[in-house]
Amino acid sequence: MMLSPPTKLTFRLSLLIAILALVVQFVPQVATYVPVPGFYIALAAFLLLALGNVLRGI
C-alpha cells in the first residue's frame, strides 16, 4: 500500500479538530456546550488524518 502525504487543508482541519478535542477535554465550561466527549472528537481528527494519508488527493 502506497501512502501519500495529506493535503495542507486536511492536515490543518485535523489539527483544528484535535485542538477542539483538547479544549473540550480540559476546559469544563466549553464541555457543557459540546455534546460529544473529547475522546470521540480526537478520534475523528485522527481518522481524518489517517484517511488523508491512505487516500490520494484528500
N, CA, C and O atoms as a GROMACS GRO file, in nm:
protein
  232
    1MET      N    1   0.085  -0.117   0.000
    1MET     CA    2   0.000   0.000   0.000
    1MET      C    3   0.090   0.123   0.000
    1MET      O    4   0.180   0.137   0.083
    2MET      N    5   0.064   0.211  -0.094
    2MET     CA    6   0.141   0.336  -0.104
    2MET      C    7   0.070   0.445  -0.023
    2MET      O    8  -0.050   0.468  -0.040
    3LEU      N    9   0.145   0.510   0.062
    3LEU     CA   10   0.091   0.621   0.139
    3LEU      C   11   0.131   0.752   0.074
    3LEU      O   12   0.238   0.764   0.015
    4SER      N   13   0.043   0.849   0.085
    4SER     CA   14   0.073   0.982   0.031
    4SER      C   15   0.053   1.084   0.143
    4SER      O   16  -0.028   1.062   0.233
    5PRO      N   17   0.125   1.193   0.138
    5PRO     CA   18   0.106   1.294   0.243
    5PRO      C   19  -0.031   1.360   0.228
    5PRO      O   20  -0.080   1.378   0.117
    6PRO      N   21  -0.093   1.395   0.340
    6PRO     CA   22  -0.223   1.462   0.330
    6PRO      C   23  -0.205   1.603   0.274
    6PRO      O   24  -0.097   1.661   0.281
    7THR      N   25  -0.312   1.656   0.219
    7THR     CA   26  -0.306   1.793   0.169
    7THR      C   27  -0.297   1.889   0.287
    7THR      O   28  -0.325   1.851   0.401
    8LYS      N   29  -0.260   2.011   0.259
    8LYS     CA   30  -0.248   2.110   0.366
    8LYS      C   31  -0.383   2.134   0.433
    8LYS      O   32  -0.390   2.152   0.554
    9LEU      N   33  -0.489   2.134   0.354
    9LEU     CA   34  -0.623   2.156   0.409
    9LEU      C   35  -0.661   2.043   0.504
    9LEU      O   36  -0.714   2.068   0.613
   10THR      N   37  -0.635   1.919   0.465
   10THR     CA   38  -0.667   1.804   0.550
   10THR      C   39  -0.587   1.809   0.679
   10THR      O   40  -0.641   1.783   0.787
   11PHE      N   41  -0.459   1.841   0.670
   11PHE     CA   42  -0.376   1.847   0.789
   11PHE      C   43  -0.423   1.957   0.883
   11PHE      O   44  -0.434   1.935   1.004
   12ARG      N   45  -0.451   2.074   0.829
   12ARG     CA   46  -0.495   2.186   0.913
   12ARG      C   47  -0.631   2.159   0.975
   12ARG      O   48  -0.654   2.195   1.091
   13LEU      N   49  -0.721   2.097   0.901
   13LEU     CA   50  -0.852   2.064   0.954
   13LEU      C   51  -0.841   1.962   1.066
   13LEU      O   52  -0.909   1.976   1.169
   14SER      N   53  -0.759   1.860   1.049
   14SER     CA   54  -0.742   1.761   1.155
   14SER      C   55  -0.674   1.822   1.277
   14SER      O   56  -0.705   1.785   1.391
   15LEU      N   57  -0.582   1.914   1.255
   15LEU     CA   58  -0.517   1.983   1.366
   15LEU      C   59  -0.618   2.069   1.443
   15LEU      O   60  -0.616   2.072   1.566
   16LEU      N   61  -0.704   2.138   1.371
   16LEU     CA   62  -0.807   2.220   1.434
   16LEU      C   63  -0.905   2.134   1.515
   16LEU      O   64  -0.945   2.173   1.625
   17ILE      N   65  -0.943   2.019   1.462
   17ILE     CA   66  -1.032   1.929   1.534
   17ILE      C   67  -0.963   1.872   1.657
   17ILE      O   68  -1.027   1.856   1.761
   18ALA      N   69  -0.835   1.842   1.648
   18ALA     CA   70  -0.760   1.791   1.764
   18ALA      C   71  -0.749   1.897   1.873
   18ALA      O   72  -0.759   1.865   1.991
   19ILE      N   73  -0.729   2.022   1.834
   19ILE     CA   74  -0.724   2.130   1.934
   19ILE      C   75  -0.860   2.146   2.000
   19ILE      O   76  -0.868   2.168   2.121
   20LEU      N   77  -0.967   2.135   1.922
   20LEU     CA   78  -1.101   2.140   1.979
   20LEU      C   79  -1.122   2.027   2.079
   20LEU      O   80  -1.183   2.048   2.184
   21ALA      N   81  -1.070   1.908   2.049
   21ALA     CA   82  -1.082   1.796   2.141
   21ALA      C   83  -1.010   1.825   2.272
   21ALA      O   84  -1.060   1.792   2.380
   22LEU      N   85  -0.892   1.886   2.265
   22LEU     CA   86  -0.820   1.921   2.387
   22LEU      C   87  -0.896   2.024   2.470
   22LEU      O   88  -0.903   2.014   2.592
   23VAL      N   89  -0.952   2.122   2.402
   23VAL     CA   90  -1.028   2.226   2.474
   23VAL      C   91  -1.150   2.165   2.540
   23VAL      O   92  -1.180   2.196   2.655
   24VAL      N   93  -1.221   2.078   2.469
   24VAL     CA   94  -1.340   2.015   2.526
   24VAL      C   95  -1.302   1.927   2.644
   24VAL      O   96  -1.375   1.920   2.743
   25GLN      N   97  -1.188   1.860   2.635
   25GLN     CA   98  -1.147   1.769   2.742
   25GLN      C   99  -1.103   1.842   2.868
   25GLN      O  100  -1.132   1.797   2.979
   26PHE      N  101  -1.035   1.955   2.854
   26PHE     CA  102  -0.972   2.017   2.969
   26PHE      C  103  -1.034   2.149   3.015
   26PHE      O  104  -0.992   2.202   3.118
   27VAL      N  105  -1.131   2.202   2.943
   27VAL     CA  106  -1.198   2.325   2.985
   27VAL      C  107  -1.344   2.290   3.013
   27VAL      O  108  -1.422   2.270   2.920
   28PRO      N  109  -1.383   2.283   3.141
   28PRO     CA  110  -1.518   2.237   3.174
   28PRO      C  111  -1.629   2.328   3.121
   28PRO      O  112  -1.739   2.280   3.092
   29GLN      N  113  -1.603   2.457   3.108
   29GLN     CA  114  -1.707   2.548   3.060
   29GLN      C  115  -1.743   2.519   2.914
   29GLN      O  116  -1.860   2.533   2.875
   30VAL      N  117  -1.647   2.480   2.835
   30VAL     CA  118  -1.672   2.450   2.693
   30VAL      C  119  -1.741   2.315   2.679
   30VAL      O  120  -1.822   2.295   2.588
   31ALA      N  121  -1.710   2.223   2.767
   31ALA     CA  122  -1.766   2.088   2.758
   31ALA      C  123  -1.917   2.087   2.774
   31ALA      O  124  -1.983   1.995   2.726
   32THR      N  125  -1.972   2.188   2.840
   32THR     CA  126  -2.118   2.192   2.856
   32THR      C  127  -2.188   2.225   2.724
   32THR      O  128  -2.305   2.192   2.707
   33TYR      N  129  -2.119   2.290   2.632
   33TYR     CA  130  -2.180   2.329   2.505
   33TYR      C  131  -2.159   2.227   2.394
   33TYR      O  132  -2.228   2.231   2.292
   34VAL      N  133  -2.065   2.136   2.411
   34VAL     CA  134  -2.035   2.035   2.309
   34VAL      C  135  -2.088   1.901   2.359
   34VAL      O  136  -2.042   1.853   2.463
   35PRO      N  137  -2.183   1.840   2.288
   35PRO     CA  138  -2.245   1.717   2.339
   35PRO      C  139  -2.160   1.591   2.321
   35PRO      O  140  -2.200   1.484   2.368
   36VAL      N  141  -2.046   1.601   2.254
   36VAL     CA  142  -1.963   1.484   2.225
   36VAL      C  143  -1.839   1.487   2.315
   36VAL      O  144  -1.776   1.592   2.328
   37PRO      N  145  -1.802   1.375   2.377
   37PRO     CA  146  -1.680   1.372   2.459
   37PRO      C  147  -1.555   1.402   2.375
   37PRO      O  148  -1.552   1.376   2.255
   38GLY      N  149  -1.454   1.455   2.441
   38GLY     CA  150  -1.330   1.492   2.374
   38GLY      C  151  -1.261   1.375   2.307
   38GLY      O  152  -1.193   1.393   2.206
   39PHE      N  153  -1.276   1.255   2.362
   39PHE     CA  154  -1.212   1.138   2.303
   39PHE      C  155  -1.263   1.114   2.161
   39PHE      O  156  -1.185   1.086   2.071
   40TYR      N  157  -1.393   1.124   2.142
   40TYR     CA  158  -1.450   1.099   2.010
   40TYR      C  159  -1.414   1.209   1.910
   40TYR      O  160  -1.400   1.182   1.790
   41ILE      N  161  -1.397   1.330   1.958
   41ILE     CA  162  -1.353   1.438   1.870
   41ILE      C  163  -1.209   1.413   1.827
   41ILE      O  164  -1.174   1.431   1.710
   42ALA      N  165  -1.124   1.370   1.921
   42ALA     CA  166  -0.985   1.338   1.887
   42ALA      C  167  -0.978   1.218   1.793
   42ALA      O  168  -0.893   1.214   1.704
   43LEU      N  169  -1.065   1.122   1.812
   43LEU     CA  170  -1.070   1.007   1.723
   43LEU      C  171  -1.108   1.049   1.581
   43LEU      O  172  -1.052   0.998   1.484
   44ALA      N  173  -1.202   1.142   1.568
   44ALA     CA  174  -1.240   1.193   1.436
   44ALA      C  175  -1.123   1.265   1.370
   44ALA      O  176  -1.102   1.252   1.250
   45ALA      N  177  -1.046   1.340   1.448
   45ALA     CA  178  -0.929   1.410   1.394
   45ALA      C  179  -0.825   1.310   1.344
   45ALA      O  180  -0.767   1.328   1.237
   46PHE      N  181  -0.803   1.205   1.421
   46PHE     CA  182  -0.706   1.103   1.380
   46PHE      C  183  -0.753   1.030   1.255
   46PHE      O  184  -0.673   1.005   1.165
   47LEU      N  185  -0.880   0.995   1.250
   47LEU     CA  186  -0.931   0.924   1.132
   47LEU      C  187  -0.923   1.011   1.007
   47LEU      O  188  -0.892   0.961   0.899
   48LEU      N  189  -0.950   1.140   1.021
   48LEU     CA  190  -0.937   1.230   0.907
   48LEU      C  191  -0.792   1.235   0.858
   48LEU      O  192  -0.767   1.230   0.737
   49LEU      N  193  -0.698   1.243   0.950
   49LEU     CA  194  -0.557   1.246   0.912
   49LEU      C  195  -0.513   1.113   0.852
   49LEU      O  196  -0.436   1.110   0.756
   50ALA      N  197  -0.562   1.002   0.907
   50ALA     CA  198  -0.528   0.871   0.852
   50ALA      C  199  -0.584   0.854   0.711
   50ALA      O  200  -0.516   0.800   0.623
   51LEU      N  201  -0.707   0.899   0.689
   51LEU     CA  202  -0.764   0.892   0.555
   51LEU      C  203  -0.687   0.980   0.458
   51LEU      O  204  -0.672   0.946   0.340
   52GLY      N  205  -0.639   1.093   0.507
   52GLY     CA  206  -0.558   1.180   0.422
   52GLY      C  207  -0.428   1.115   0.380
   52GLY      O  208  -0.374   1.147   0.274
   53ASN      N  209  -0.376   1.024   0.461
   53ASN     CA  210  -0.253   0.952   0.426
   53ASN      C  211  -0.280   0.834   0.332
   53ASN      O  212  -0.201   0.806   0.242
   54VAL      N  213  -0.390   0.766   0.353
   54VAL     CA  214  -0.419   0.645   0.276
   54VAL      C  215  -0.476   0.678   0.139
   54VAL      O  216  -0.437   0.617   0.039
   55LEU      N  217  -0.568   0.773   0.133
   55LEU     CA  218  -0.634   0.806   0.006
   55LEU      C  219  -0.561   0.921  -0.062
   55LEU      O  220  -0.529   1.022   0.002
   56ARG      N  221  -0.536   0.906  -0.187
   56ARG     CA  222  -0.464   1.009  -0.262
   56ARG      C  223  -0.558   1.125  -0.294
   56ARG      O  224  -0.672   1.105  -0.336
   57GLY      N  225  -0.509   1.246  -0.273
   57GLY     CA  226  -0.585   1.365  -0.307
   57GLY      C  227  -0.673   1.420  -0.197
   57GLY      O  228  -0.740   1.521  -0.216
   58ILE      N  229  -0.675   1.356  -0.083
   58ILE     CA  230  -0.758   1.404   0.029
   58ILE      C  231  -0.669   1.474   0.128
   58ILE      O  232  -0.717   1.523   0.230
   0.00000   0.00000   0.00000
